[in-house]
Amino acid sequence: MNKEICQKCHTSVEEILETGYVGCEKCYEMLSVIKAVDKMYGGKRHKQ
């Protein structure tokens, strides 16, 4: 169980991974969220 919690909105990594929704832009700075997003998208960057 991951205890990481966003310092801005107080959303937990566990909640983000369970629902698929982040609480705010700062959530993307948590290591577990970074790893999960990288795993989902394979490190690919958005191209315009």
PyMOL CGO cylinders between C-alpha atoms (Angstrom):
from pymol import cmd
from pymol.cgo import CYLINDER

trace = [
    CYLINDER, 0.00, 0.00, 0.00, 1.44, 3.36, -1.07, 0.3, 1, 1, 1, 1, 1, 1,
    CYLINDER, 1.44, 3.36, -1.07, 1.26, 6.18, 1.49, 0.3, 1, 1, 1, 1, 1, 1,
    CYLINDER, 1.26, 6.18, 1.49, 2.37, 8.97, -0.86, 0.3, 1, 1, 1, 1, 1, 1,
    CYLINDER, 2.37, 8.97, -0.86, 0.00, 11.94, -0.65, 0.3, 1, 1, 1, 1, 1, 1,
    CYLINDER, 0.00, 11.94, -0.65, 0.00, 15.12, -2.72, 0.3, 1, 1, 1, 1, 1, 1,
    CYLINDER, 0.00, 15.12, -2.72, 1.13, 18.07, -0.63, 0.3, 1, 1, 1, 1, 1, 1,
    CYLINDER, 1.13, 18.07, -0.63, -1.24, 20.44, -2.45, 0.3, 1, 1, 1, 1, 1, 1,
    CYLINDER, -1.24, 20.44, -2.45, -4.57, 18.61, -2.75, 0.3, 1, 1, 1, 1, 1, 1,
    CYLINDER, -4.57, 18.61, -2.75, -3.99, 15.68, -0.36, 0.3, 1, 1, 1, 1, 1, 1,
    CYLINDER, -3.99, 15.68, -0.36, -4.95, 13.04, -2.92, 0.3, 1, 1, 1, 1, 1, 1,
    CYLINDER, -4.95, 13.04, -2.92, -3.19, 9.74, -2.27, 0.3, 1, 1, 1, 1, 1, 1,
    CYLINDER, -3.19, 9.74, -2.27, -1.33, 7.76, -4.91, 0.3, 1, 1, 1, 1, 1, 1,
    CYLINDER, -1.33, 7.76, -4.91, -3.52, 4.81, -4.01, 0.3, 1, 1, 1, 1, 1, 1,
    CYLINDER, -3.52, 4.81, -4.01, -6.63, 6.87, -4.82, 0.3, 1, 1, 1, 1, 1, 1,
    CYLINDER, -6.63, 6.87, -4.82, -5.13, 8.05, -8.13, 0.3, 1, 1, 1, 1, 1, 1,
    CYLINDER, -5.13, 8.05, -8.13, -4.22, 4.52, -9.21, 0.3, 1, 1, 1, 1, 1, 1,
    CYLINDER, -4.22, 4.52, -9.21, -7.64, 3.21, -8.15, 0.3, 1, 1, 1, 1, 1, 1,
    CYLINDER, -7.64, 3.21, -8.15, -9.73, 5.89, -9.88, 0.3, 1, 1, 1, 1, 1, 1,
    CYLINDER, -9.73, 5.89, -9.88, -7.44, 7.03, -12.69, 0.3, 1, 1, 1, 1, 1, 1,
    CYLINDER, -7.44, 7.03, -12.69, -8.00, 10.65, -11.70, 0.3, 1, 1, 1, 1, 1, 1,
    CYLINDER, -8.00, 10.65, -11.70, -5.38, 13.01, -10.28, 0.3, 1, 1, 1, 1, 1, 1,
    CYLINDER, -5.38, 13.01, -10.28, -6.36, 15.73, -7.84, 0.3, 1, 1, 1, 1, 1, 1,
    CYLINDER, -6.36, 15.73, -7.84, -4.21, 18.56, -9.23, 0.3, 1, 1, 1, 1, 1, 1,
    CYLINDER, -4.21, 18.56, -9.23, -1.14, 19.35, -11.31, 0.3, 1, 1, 1, 1, 1, 1,
    CYLINDER, -1.14, 19.35, -11.31, 1.17, 18.69, -8.34, 0.3, 1, 1, 1, 1, 1, 1,
    CYLINDER, 1.17, 18.69, -8.34, 0.05, 15.05, -8.22, 0.3, 1, 1, 1, 1, 1, 1,
    CYLINDER, 0.05, 15.05, -8.22, 2.17, 14.46, -11.32, 0.3, 1, 1, 1, 1, 1, 1,
    CYLINDER, 2.17, 14.46, -11.32, 5.29, 15.26, -9.27, 0.3, 1, 1, 1, 1, 1, 1,
    CYLINDER, 5.29, 15.26, -9.27, 4.89, 12.22, -6.98, 0.3, 1, 1, 1, 1, 1, 1,
    CYLINDER, 4.89, 12.22, -6.98, 7.32, 9.44, -7.87, 0.3, 1, 1, 1, 1, 1, 1,
    CYLINDER, 7.32, 9.44, -7.87, 4.68, 6.70, -7.94, 0.3, 1, 1, 1, 1, 1, 1,
    CYLINDER, 4.68, 6.70, -7.94, 2.49, 8.72, -10.31, 0.3, 1, 1, 1, 1, 1, 1,
    CYLINDER, 2.49, 8.72, -10.31, 5.46, 9.47, -12.56, 0.3, 1, 1, 1, 1, 1, 1,
    CYLINDER, 5.46, 9.47, -12.56, 6.27, 5.76, -12.72, 0.3, 1, 1, 1, 1, 1, 1,
    CYLINDER, 6.27, 5.76, -12.72, 2.63, 4.80, -13.39, 0.3, 1, 1, 1, 1, 1, 1,
    CYLINDER, 2.63, 4.80, -13.39, 2.25, 7.35, -16.20, 0.3, 1, 1, 1, 1, 1, 1,
    CYLINDER, 2.25, 7.35, -16.20, 5.54, 6.24, -17.73, 0.3, 1, 1, 1, 1, 1, 1,
    CYLINDER, 5.54, 6.24, -17.73, 4.43, 2.62, -17.57, 0.3, 1, 1, 1, 1, 1, 1,
    CYLINDER, 4.43, 2.62, -17.57, 1.04, 3.42, -19.14, 0.3, 1, 1, 1, 1, 1, 1,
    CYLINDER, 1.04, 3.42, -19.14, 2.44, 5.52, -21.97, 0.3, 1, 1, 1, 1, 1, 1,
    CYLINDER, 2.44, 5.52, -21.97, 5.84, 3.93, -22.40, 0.3, 1, 1, 1, 1, 1, 1,
    CYLINDER, 5.84, 3.93, -22.40, 7.70, 7.20, -21.98, 0.3, 1, 1, 1, 1, 1, 1,
    CYLINDER, 7.70, 7.20, -21.98, 6.24, 8.52, -25.23, 0.3, 1, 1, 1, 1, 1, 1,
    CYLINDER, 6.24, 8.52, -25.23, 5.91, 12.26, -25.55, 0.3, 1, 1, 1, 1, 1, 1,
    CYLINDER, 5.91, 12.26, -25.55, 2.92, 14.11, -26.91, 0.3, 1, 1, 1, 1, 1, 1,
    CYLINDER, 2.92, 14.11, -26.91, 3.60, 15.39, -30.39, 0.3, 1, 1, 1, 1, 1, 1,
    CYLINDER, 3.60, 15.39, -30.39, 1.81, 18.34, -31.92, 0.3, 1, 1, 1, 1, 1, 1,
]
cmd.load_cgo(trace, "trace")
